[in-house]
Protein backbone atom coordinates (compact mmCIF):
# COMPACT_ATOMS: atom_id res chain seq x y z
CA UNK A 1 0.00 0.00 0.00
CA UNK A 2 1.22 3.48 -0.73
CA UNK A 3 0.58 6.90 0.72
CA UNK A 4 -1.63 7.91 -2.22
CA UNK A 5 -4.29 5.32 -1.43
CA UNK A 6 -7.35 6.28 0.58
CA UNK A 7 -7.61 4.47 3.88
CA UNK A 8 -11.00 3.85 5.40
CA UNK A 9 -12.64 6.99 6.75
CA UNK A 10 -9.46 9.10 6.79
CA UNK A 11 -8.63 10.83 3.50
CA UNK A 12 -5.72 12.94 2.37
CA UNK A 13 -1.94 12.70 2.27
CA UNK A 14 0.40 10.98 4.68
CA UNK A 15 1.03 14.37 6.32
CA UNK A 16 -2.71 14.90 6.80
CA UNK A 17 -2.99 11.49 8.42
CA UNK A 18 -0.12 12.21 10.78
CA UNK A 19 -1.68 15.52 11.75
CA UNK A 20 -4.91 13.68 12.55
CA UNK A 21 -3.03 11.12 14.66
CA UNK A 22 -1.21 13.96 16.47
CA UNK A 23 -4.50 15.75 17.13
CA UNK A 24 -6.16 12.63 18.56
CA UNK A 25 -3.14 11.62 20.65
CA UNK A 26 -2.75 15.11 22.13
CA UNK A 27 -6.44 15.77 22.70
CA UNK A 28 -6.23 14.80 26.37
CA UNK A 29 -3.50 14.09 28.90
CA UNK A 30 -5.72 11.31 30.21
CA UNK A 31 -4.57 8.32 28.15
CA UNK A 32 -7.86 6.51 28.73
CA UNK A 33 -9.51 9.31 26.77
CA UNK A 34 -6.84 9.92 24.12
CA UNK A 35 -5.72 6.43 23.11
CA UNK A 36 -8.96 4.70 21.98
CA UNK A 37 -9.64 7.11 19.09
CA UNK A 38 -5.93 7.23 18.23
CA UNK A 39 -5.67 3.46 17.90
CA UNK A 40 -8.85 3.32 15.83
CA UNK A 41 -7.44 5.89 13.40
CA UNK A 42 -4.13 4.05 13.07
CA UNK A 43 -5.96 0.80 12.33
CA UNK A 44 -7.76 2.57 9.48
CA UNK A 45 -4.42 3.56 7.98
CA UNK A 46 -2.47 0.36 8.65
CA UNK A 47 -5.03 -2.44 8.22
CA UNK A 48 -4.59 -5.10 10.89
CA UNK A 49 -6.51 -7.19 13.39
CA UNK A 50 -5.00 -5.70 16.55
CA UNK A 51 -3.16 -2.56 17.64
CA UNK A 52 -1.65 -2.62 21.13
CA UNK A 53 0.18 0.09 23.09
CA UNK A 54 2.37 -1.08 25.93
CA UNK A 55 3.82 1.25 28.55
CA UNK A 56 7.25 0.66 30.08
CA UNK A 57 7.85 1.43 33.74
CA UNK A 58 10.64 0.02 35.92
CA UNK A 59 11.68 -2.48 33.24
CA UNK A 60 8.15 -3.91 33.05
CA UNK A 61 5.84 -3.62 30.05
CA UNK A 62 2.14 -3.24 30.72
CA UNK A 63 -0.73 -3.17 28.25
CA UNK A 64 -2.00 0.42 28.18
CA UNK A 65 -4.55 0.25 25.37
CA UNK A 66 -5.80 -2.28 22.84
CA UNK A 67 -7.88 -2.12 19.66
CA UNK A 68 -9.19 -5.16 17.80
CA UNK A 69 -11.05 -5.28 14.51
CA UNK A 70 -13.53 -7.74 15.96
CA UNK A 71 -14.44 -5.75 19.05
CA UNK A 72 -13.20 -2.20 18.58
CA UNK A 73 -11.40 -0.54 21.46
CA UNK A 74 -11.48 -2.75 24.53
CA UNK A 75 -9.41 -3.50 27.58
CA UNK A 76 -7.96 -6.98 27.36
CA UNK A 77 -6.88 -8.87 30.43
CA UNK A 78 -4.32 -7.04 32.53
CA UNK A 79 -0.79 -8.33 32.23
CA UNK A 80 2.76 -7.19 32.77
CA UNK A 81 5.99 -8.74 31.60
CA UNK A 82 9.68 -7.97 31.29
CA UNK A 83 10.73 -5.80 28.38
CA UNK A 84 11.81 -7.72 25.28
CA UNK A 85 15.26 -7.48 23.62
CA UNK A 86 14.03 -5.31 20.73
CA UNK A 87 13.43 -2.52 23.27
CA UNK A 88 17.08 -2.21 24.23
CA UNK A 89 18.15 1.42 24.50
CA UNK A 90 20.66 1.06 21.66
CA UNK A 91 17.91 0.01 19.21
CA UNK A 92 15.28 2.66 19.81
CA UNK A 93 15.06 3.52 16.10
CA UNK A 94 14.83 -0.11 14.95
CA UNK A 95 11.45 -1.65 14.24
CA UNK A 96 10.90 -5.38 14.40
CA UNK A 97 8.70 -7.38 12.01
CA UNK A 98 8.01 -11.11 12.15
CA UNK A 99 5.87 -13.38 9.96
CA UNK A 100 4.35 -16.65 11.15
CA UNK A 101 4.87 -15.60 14.74
CA UNK A 102 2.72 -17.61 17.12
CA UNK A 103 0.17 -15.28 18.68
CA UNK A 104 0.56 -17.38 21.86
CA UNK A 105 4.12 -15.99 22.09
CA UNK A 106 2.70 -12.51 22.64
CA UNK A 107 2.17 -12.41 26.43
CA UNK A 108 -0.96 -10.27 26.29
CA UNK A 109 -2.74 -12.84 24.07
CA UNK A 110 -1.87 -15.99 25.98
CA UNK A 111 -4.97 -18.04 26.61
CA UNK A 112 -7.12 -15.86 24.34
CA UNK A 113 -9.54 -17.54 21.88
CA UNK A 114 -7.75 -18.38 18.64
CA UNK A 115 -4.30 -18.35 20.22
CA UNK A 116 -1.83 -20.66 18.55
CA UNK A 117 -2.45 -19.35 15.02
CA UNK A 118 0.24 -17.61 13.02
CA UNK A 119 0.31 -13.83 12.80
CA UNK A 120 2.37 -11.06 11.26
CA UNK A 121 3.66 -8.67 13.92
CA UNK A 122 5.12 -5.20 13.51
CA UNK A 123 6.74 -3.87 16.70
CA UNK A 124 7.84 -0.24 17.04
CA UNK A 125 9.57 1.16 20.15
CA UNK A 126 8.15 4.32 21.75
CA UNK A 127 11.02 6.58 22.79
CA UNK A 128 11.42 10.18 23.96
CA UNK A 129 14.89 11.74 24.13
CA UNK A 130 16.49 8.30 23.71
CA UNK A 131 14.55 6.93 26.66
CA UNK A 132 12.18 4.06 25.97
CA UNK A 133 8.65 4.61 27.32
CA UNK A 134 6.83 1.73 25.66
CA UNK A 135 6.05 -0.23 22.54
CA UNK A 136 3.52 -0.13 19.70
CA UNK A 137 2.42 -3.46 18.18
CA UNK A 138 0.46 -4.01 14.98
CA UNK A 139 -0.79 -7.59 14.58
CA UNK A 140 -2.08 -8.90 11.25
CA UNK A 141 -3.48 -12.35 10.54
CA UNK A 142 -0.87 -14.79 9.25
CA UNK A 143 -2.75 -15.16 5.98
CA UNK A 144 -2.42 -11.44 5.30
CA UNK A 145 0.32 -9.47 3.56
CA UNK A 146 3.60 -8.49 5.14
CA UNK A 147 3.76 -4.90 6.38
CA UNK A 148 4.94 -2.76 3.48
CA UNK A 149 7.86 -0.34 3.61
CA UNK A 150 5.41 2.56 3.64
CA UNK A 151 3.45 1.04 6.53
CA UNK A 152 6.65 0.56 8.51
CA UNK A 153 7.71 4.16 7.98
CA UNK A 154 4.24 5.42 8.84
CA UNK A 155 4.19 3.26 11.99
CA UNK A 156 7.50 4.80 13.05
CA UNK A 157 6.11 8.30 12.54
CA UNK A 158 3.02 7.41 14.59
CA UNK A 159 5.25 5.96 17.29
CA UNK A 160 7.14 9.24 17.66
CA UNK A 161 3.84 11.04 18.23
CA UNK A 162 2.49 8.41 20.61
CA UNK A 163 5.72 8.30 22.61
CA UNK A 164 5.21 11.91 23.68
CA UNK A 165 1.58 11.24 24.55
CA UNK A 166 2.45 8.17 26.62
CA UNK A 167 5.28 9.99 28.44
CA UNK A 168 3.14 13.07 29.13
CA UNK A 169 0.14 10.95 30.09
CA UNK A 170 2.23 8.97 32.56
CA UNK A 171 3.51 12.19 34.15
CA UNK A 172 -0.02 13.60 34.30
CA UNK A 173 -1.26 10.42 35.99
CA UNK A 174 1.62 10.57 38.48
CA UNK A 175 0.91 14.19 39.42
CA UNK A 176 -2.84 13.53 39.63
CA UNK A 177 -2.17 10.55 41.91
CA UNK A 178 0.12 12.59 44.17
CA UNK A 179 -2.55 15.28 44.50
CA UNK A 180 -4.91 12.75 46.10
CA UNK A 181 -2.58 10.28 47.85
CA UNK A 182 0.00 10.19 50.61
CA UNK A 183 3.32 9.32 48.92
CA UNK A 184 4.67 7.48 51.97
CA UNK A 185 1.78 5.08 52.54
CA UNK A 186 0.00 5.09 49.18
CA UNK A 187 -3.46 5.65 50.67
CA UNK A 188 -5.55 8.82 50.37
CA UNK A 189 -4.29 12.13 51.75
CA UNK A 190 -6.14 14.93 53.54
CA UNK A 191 -7.41 16.44 50.28
CA UNK A 192 -8.76 13.06 49.20
CA UNK A 193 -10.37 12.61 52.62
CA UNK A 194 -12.13 15.99 52.63
CA UNK A 195 -13.56 15.49 49.15
CA UNK A 196 -14.63 11.90 49.83
CA UNK A 197 -16.28 12.79 53.15
CA UNK A 198 -18.29 15.61 51.57
CA UNK A 199 -19.31 13.32 48.72
CA UNK A 200 -20.38 10.43 50.96
CA UNK A 201 -22.26 12.69 53.38
CA UNK A 202 -24.18 14.25 50.50
CA UNK A 203 -25.03 10.79 49.21
CA UNK A 204 -26.10 9.62 52.67
CA UNK A 205 -28.37 12.64 53.10
CA UNK A 206 -29.87 12.20 49.64
CA UNK A 207 -30.66 8.49 49.99
CA UNK A 208 -31.12 8.43 53.77
CA UNK A 209 -28.30 5.92 54.26
CA UNK A 210 -25.82 5.46 57.08
CA UNK A 211 -22.21 6.55 56.77
CA UNK A 212 -19.62 6.20 59.53
CA UNK A 213 -16.35 7.99 60.09
CA UNK A 214 -13.57 6.14 61.89
CA UNK A 215 -10.51 8.04 63.16
CA UNK A 216 -7.47 6.13 64.45
CA UNK A 217 -4.52 7.71 66.23
CA UNK A 218 -1.18 6.01 66.98
CA UNK A 219 -0.69 6.97 70.63
CA UNK A 220 2.93 5.86 70.97
CA UNK A 221 4.16 6.91 67.55
CA UNK A 222 6.30 9.81 68.75
CA UNK A 223 8.13 7.56 71.20
CA UNK A 224 8.54 4.81 68.59
CA UNK A 225 9.83 7.31 66.04
CA UNK A 226 12.41 8.60 68.53
CA UNK A 227 13.74 5.13 69.33
CA UNK A 228 13.48 3.55 65.87
CA UNK A 229 14.47 6.55 63.80
CA UNK A 230 12.66 7.95 60.78
CA UNK A 231 12.88 4.73 58.77
CA UNK A 232 11.34 2.72 61.60
CA UNK A 233 8.60 5.29 62.10
CA UNK A 234 7.86 5.33 58.39
CA UNK A 235 7.54 1.55 58.38
CA UNK A 236 4.98 1.70 61.20
CA UNK A 237 2.94 4.18 59.16
CA UNK A 238 3.19 2.03 56.05
CA UNK A 239 2.10 -1.11 57.89
CA UNK A 240 -0.83 0.71 59.46
CA UNK A 241 -1.94 2.02 56.08
CA UNK A 242 -1.54 -1.41 54.51
CA UNK A 243 -3.92 -2.97 57.04
CA UNK A 244 -6.51 -0.24 56.50
CA UNK A 245 -6.29 -0.54 52.71
CA UNK A 246 -6.54 -4.33 52.77
CA UNK A 247 -9.54 -4.35 55.13
CA UNK A 248 -11.42 -1.69 53.17
CA UNK A 249 -14.19 -2.81 50.85
CA UNK A 250 -12.80 -2.26 47.37
CA UNK A 251 -14.43 0.66 45.63
CA UNK A 252 -16.58 1.44 48.69
CA UNK A 253 -14.58 2.36 51.81
CA UNK A 254 -12.01 5.16 51.72
CA UNK A 255 -8.86 4.92 53.83
CA UNK A 256 -6.68 8.01 54.28
CA UNK A 257 -3.76 9.36 56.27
CA UNK A 258 -4.95 12.77 57.42
CA UNK A 259 -2.13 13.77 59.78
CA UNK A 260 1.28 12.68 60.97
CA UNK A 261 0.03 9.67 62.94
CA UNK A 262 -3.71 9.99 62.35
CA UNK A 263 -5.68 7.82 59.95
CA UNK A 264 -9.29 7.85 58.84
CA UNK A 265 -11.72 5.48 57.19
CA UNK A 266 -14.99 6.56 55.61
CA UNK A 267 -17.48 3.69 55.75
CA UNK A 268 -20.54 4.19 53.52
CA UNK A 269 -23.69 2.29 54.51
CA UNK A 270 -22.11 1.13 57.77
CA UNK A 271 -23.95 1.91 60.99
CA UNK A 272 -22.58 2.57 64.45
CA UNK A 273 -22.55 -1.05 65.65
CA UNK A 274 -20.83 -2.51 62.59
CA UNK A 275 -18.37 0.38 62.50
CA UNK A 276 -17.38 -0.31 66.09
CA UNK A 277 -16.87 -4.02 65.35
CA UNK A 278 -14.74 -3.17 62.33
CA UNK A 279 -12.69 -0.64 64.33
CA UNK A 280 -11.85 -3.21 67.00
CA UNK A 281 -10.70 -5.70 64.35
CA UNK A 282 -8.64 -3.05 62.59
CA UNK A 283 -6.87 -1.93 65.77
CA UNK A 284 -6.10 -5.55 66.62
CA UNK A 285 -4.72 -6.21 63.12
CA UNK A 286 -2.63 -3.03 63.11
CA UNK A 287 -1.22 -3.87 66.55
CA UNK A 288 -0.20 -7.32 65.33
CA UNK A 289 1.30 -5.90 62.16
CA UNK A 290 3.47 -3.34 64.01
CA UNK A 291 4.32 -5.44 67.08
CA UNK A 292 7.67 -6.58 65.68
CA UNK A 293 8.72 -2.93 65.43
CA UNK A 294 7.16 -1.37 68.52
CA UNK A 295 4.34 -2.25 70.97
CA UNK A 296 1.91 0.39 69.76
CA UNK A 297 -1.25 1.57 71.51
CA UNK A 298 -4.12 3.16 69.65
CA UNK A 299 -7.07 5.46 70.21
CA UNK A 300 -10.03 5.56 67.89
CA UNK A 301 -13.37 7.26 67.58
CA UNK A 302 -16.51 6.64 65.55
CA UNK A 303 -19.18 9.06 64.40
CA UNK A 304 -22.17 7.95 62.38
CA UNK A 305 -24.71 9.81 60.27
CA UNK A 306 -27.64 10.22 60.89
CA UNK A 307 -26.99 9.59 64.61
CA UNK A 308 -24.67 12.59 64.34
CA UNK A 309 -25.70 15.34 61.95
CA UNK A 310 -23.77 15.59 58.70
CA UNK A 311 -22.71 19.15 59.52
CA UNK A 312 -20.97 18.13 62.73
CA UNK A 313 -19.84 14.57 61.91
CA UNK A 314 -16.14 15.41 61.62
CA UNK A 315 -16.21 17.68 64.67
CA UNK A 316 -17.85 14.93 66.71
CA UNK A 317 -15.20 12.41 65.63
CA UNK A 318 -12.39 14.84 66.52
CA UNK A 319 -13.85 15.51 69.96
CA UNK A 320 -14.22 11.81 70.67
CA UNK A 321 -10.67 11.11 69.53
CA UNK A 322 -9.26 13.79 71.84
CA UNK A 323 -11.16 12.21 74.71
CA UNK A 324 -9.81 8.79 73.81
CA UNK A 325 -6.23 10.08 73.49
CA UNK A 326 -6.37 11.53 76.97
CA UNK A 327 -6.85 7.96 78.20
CA UNK A 328 -4.32 6.44 75.72
CA UNK A 329 -5.18 3.10 74.30
CA UNK A 330 -8.85 3.47 75.09
CA UNK A 331 -11.82 3.88 72.81
CA UNK A 332 -14.17 6.84 72.56
CA UNK A 333 -17.85 6.03 73.01
CA UNK A 334 -19.76 7.10 69.87
CA UNK A 335 -21.62 10.35 70.48
CA UNK A 336 -25.07 11.27 69.28
CA UNK A 337 -26.15 14.73 68.25
CA UNK A 338 -24.11 17.71 67.18
CA UNK A 339 -20.91 18.83 68.83
CA UNK A 340 -20.80 22.60 68.93
C-alpha positions in Angstrom: 0.0 0.0 0.0 1.2 3.5 -0.7 0.6 6.9 0.7 -1.6 7.9 -2.2 -4.3 5.3 -1.4 -7.4 6.3 0.6 -7.6 4.5 3.9 -11.0 3.9 5.4 -12.6 7.0 6.8 -9.5 9.1 6.8 -8.6 10.8 3.5 -5.7 12.9 2.4 -1.9 12.7 2.3 0.4 11.0 4.7 1.0 14.4 6.3 -2.7 14.9 6.8 -3.0 11.5 8.4 -0.1 12.2 10.8 -1.7 15.5 11.8 -4.9 13.7 12.6 -3.0 11.1 14.7 -1.2 14.0 16.5 -4.5 15.7 17.1 -6.2 12.6 18.6 -3.1 11.6 20.6 -2.8 15.1 22.1 -6.4 15.8 22.7 -6.2 14.8 26.4 -3.5 14.1 28.9 -5.7 11.3 30.2 -4.6 8.3 28.1 -7.9 6.5 28.7 -9.5 9.3 26.8 -6.8 9.9 24.1 -5.7 6.4 23.1 -9.0 4.7 22.0 -9.6 7.1 19.1 -5.9 7.2 18.2 -5.7 3.5 17.9 -8.9 3.3 15.8 -7.4 5.9 13.4 -4.1 4.1 13.1 -6.0 0.8 12.3 -7.8 2.6 9.5 -4.4 3.6 8.0 -2.5 0.4 8.7 -5.0 -2.4 8.2 -4.6 -5.1 10.9 -6.5 -7.2 13.4 -5.0 -5.7 16.6 -3.2 -2.6 17.6 -1.6 -2.6 21.1 0.2 0.1 23.1 2.4 -1.1 25.9 3.8 1.3 28.6 7.3 0.7 30.1 7.8 1.4 33.7 10.6 0.0 35.9 11.7 -2.5 33.2 8.2 -3.9 33.1 5.8 -3.6 30.0 2.1 -3.2 30.7 -0.7 -3.2 28.2 -2.0 0.4 28.2 -4.6 0.3 25.4 -5.8 -2.3 22.8 -7.9 -2.1 19.7 -9.2 -5.2 17.8 -11.1 -5.3 14.5 -13.5 -7.7 16.0 -14.4 -5.7 19.0 -13.2 -2.2 18.6 -11.4 -0.5 21.5 -11.5 -2.8 24.5 -9.4 -3.5 27.6 -8.0 -7.0 27.4 -6.9 -8.9 30.4 -4.3 -7.0 32.5 -0.8 -8.3 32.2 2.8 -7.2 32.8 6.0 -8.7 31.6 9.7 -8.0 31.3 10.7 -5.8 28.4 11.8 -7.7 25.3 15.3 -7.5 23.6 14.0 -5.3 20.7 13.4 -2.5 23.3 17.1 -2.2 24.2 18.1 1.4 24.5 20.7 1.1 21.7 17.9 0.0 19.2 15.3 2.7 19.8 15.1 3.5 16.1 14.8 -0.1 14.9 11.4 -1.7 14.2 10.9 -5.4 14.4 8.7 -7.4 12.0 8.0 -11.1 12.2 5.9 -13.4 10.0 4.3 -16.7 11.2 4.9 -15.6 14.7 2.7 -17.6 17.1 0.2 -15.3 18.7 0.6 -17.4 21.9 4.1 -16.0 22.1 2.7 -12.5 22.6 2.2 -12.4 26.4 -1.0 -10.3 26.3 -2.7 -12.8 24.1 -1.9 -16.0 26.0 -5.0 -18.0 26.6 -7.1 -15.9 24.3 -9.5 -17.5 21.9 -7.8 -18.4 18.6 -4.3 -18.4 20.2 -1.8 -20.7 18.5 -2.5 -19.3 15.0 0.2 -17.6 13.0 0.3 -13.8 12.8 2.4 -11.1 11.3 3.7 -8.7 13.9 5.1 -5.2 13.5 6.7 -3.9 16.7 7.8 -0.2 17.0 9.6 1.2 20.2 8.2 4.3 21.7 11.0 6.6 22.8 11.4 10.2 24.0 14.9 11.7 24.1 16.5 8.3 23.7 14.5 6.9 26.7 12.2 4.1 26.0 8.6 4.6 27.3 6.8 1.7 25.7 6.0 -0.2 22.5 3.5 -0.1 19.7 2.4 -3.5 18.2 0.5 -4.0 15.0 -0.8 -7.6 14.6 -2.1 -8.9 11.3 -3.5 -12.4 10.5 -0.9 -14.8 9.2 -2.8 -15.2 6.0 -2.4 -11.4 5.3 0.3 -9.5 3.6 3.6 -8.5 5.1 3.8 -4.9 6.4 4.9 -2.8 3.5 7.9 -0.3 3.6 5.4 2.6 3.6 3.4 1.0 6.5 6.6 0.6 8.5 7.7 4.2 8.0 4.2 5.4 8.8 4.2 3.3 12.0 7.5 4.8 13.1 6.1 8.3 12.5 3.0 7.4 14.6 5.3 6.0 17.3 7.1 9.2 17.7 3.8 11.0 18.2 2.5 8.4 20.6 5.7 8.3 22.6 5.2 11.9 23.7 1.6 11.2 24.5 2.5 8.2 26.6 5.3 10.0 28.4 3.1 13.1 29.1 0.1 10.9 30.1 2.2 9.0 32.6 3.5 12.2 34.1 0.0 13.6 34.3 -1.3 10.4 36.0 1.6 10.6 38.5 0.9 14.2 39.4 -2.8 13.5 39.6 -2.2 10.6 41.9 0.1 12.6 44.2 -2.5 15.3 44.5 -4.9 12.7 46.1 -2.6 10.3 47.9 0.0 10.2 50.6 3.3 9.3 48.9 4.7 7.5 52.0 1.8 5.1 52.5 0.0 5.1 49.2 -3.5 5.7 50.7 -5.5 8.8 50.4 -4.3 12.1 51.7 -6.1 14.9 53.5 -7.4 16.4 50.3 -8.8 13.1 49.2 -10.4 12.6 52.6 -12.1 16.0 52.6 -13.6 15.5 49.2 -14.6 11.9 49.8 -16.3 12.8 53.1 -18.3 15.6 51.6 -19.3 13.3 48.7 -20.4 10.4 51.0 -22.3 12.7 53.4 -24.2 14.3 50.5 -25.0 10.8 49.2 -26.1 9.6 52.7 -28.4 12.6 53.1 -29.9 12.2 49.6 -30.7 8.5 50.0 -31.1 8.4 53.8 -28.3 5.9 54.3 -25.8 5.5 57.1 -22.2 6.6 56.8 -19.6 6.2 59.5 -16.3 8.0 60.1 -13.6 6.1 61.9 -10.5 8.0 63.2 -7.5 6.1 64.5 -4.5 7.7 66.2 -1.2 6.0 67.0 -0.7 7.0 70.6 2.9 5.9 71.0 4.2 6.9 67.5 6.3 9.8 68.8 8.1 7.6 71.2 8.5 4.8 68.6 9.8 7.3 66.0 12.4 8.6 68.5 13.7 5.1 69.3 13.5 3.5 65.9 14.5 6.5 63.8 12.7 7.9 60.8 12.9 4.7 58.8 11.3 2.7 61.6 8.6 5.3 62.1 7.9 5.3 58.4 7.5 1.5 58.4 5.0 1.7 61.2 2.9 4.2 59.2 3.2 2.0 56.0 2.1 -1.1 57.9 -0.8 0.7 59.5 -1.9 2.0 56.1 -1.5 -1.4 54.5 -3.9 -3.0 57.0 -6.5 -0.2 56.5 -6.3 -0.5 52.7 -6.5 -4.3 52.8 -9.5 -4.3 55.1 -11.4 -1.7 53.2 -14.2 -2.8 50.8 -12.8 -2.3 47.4 -14.4 0.7 45.6 -16.6 1.4 48.7 -14.6 2.4 51.8 -12.0 5.2 51.7 -8.9 4.9 53.8 -6.7 8.0 54.3 -3.8 9.4 56.3 -5.0 12.8 57.4 -2.1 13.8 59.8 1.3 12.7 61.0 0.0 9.7 62.9 -3.7 10.0 62.3 -5.7 7.8 60.0 -9.3 7.8 58.8 -11.7 5.5 57.2 -15.0 6.6 55.6 -17.5 3.7 55.7 -20.5 4.2 53.5 -23.7 2.3 54.5 -22.1 1.1 57.8 -24.0 1.9 61.0 -22.6 2.6 64.4 -22.6 -1.1 65.7 -20.8 -2.5 62.6 -18.4 0.4 62.5 -17.4 -0.3 66.1 -16.9 -4.0 65.4 -14.7 -3.2 62.3 -12.7 -0.6 64.3 -11.8 -3.2 67.0 -10.7 -5.7 64.4 -8.6 -3.1 62.6 -6.9 -1.9 65.8 -6.1 -5.6 66.6 -4.7 -6.2 63.1 -2.6 -3.0 63.1 -1.2 -3.9 66.6 -0.2 -7.3 65.3 1.3 -5.9 62.2 3.5 -3.3 64.0 4.3 -5.4 67.1 7.7 -6.6 65.7 8.7 -2.9 65.4 7.2 -1.4 68.5 4.3 -2.3 71.0 1.9 0.4 69.8 -1.3 1.6 71.5 -4.1 3.2 69.6 -7.1 5.5 70.2 -10.0 5.6 67.9 -13.4 7.3 67.6 -16.5 6.6 65.6 -19.2 9.1 64.4 -22.2 8.0 62.4 -24.7 9.8 60.3 -27.6 10.2 60.9 -27.0 9.6 64.6 -24.7 12.6 64.3 -25.7 15.3 61.9 -23.8 15.6 58.7 -22.7 19.2 59.5 -21.0 18.1 62.7 -19.8 14.6 61.9 -16.1 15.4 61.6 -16.2 17.7 64.7 -17.8 14.9 66.7 -15.2 12.4 65.6 -12.4 14.8 66.5 -13.9 15.5 70.0 -14.2 11.8 70.7 -10.7 11.1 69.5 -9.3 13.8 71.8 -11.2 12.2 74.7 -9.8 8.8 73.8 -6.2 10.1 73.5 -6.4 11.5 77.0 -6.9 8.0 78.2 -4.3 6.4 75.7 -5.2 3.1 74.3 -8.9 3.5 75.1 -11.8 3.9 72.8 -14.2 6.8 72.6 -17.8 6.0 73.0 -19.8 7.1 69.9 -21.6 10.4 70.5 -25.1 11.3 69.3 -26.2 14.7 68.3 -24.1 17.7 67.2 -20.9 18.8 68.8 -20.8 22.6 68.9 
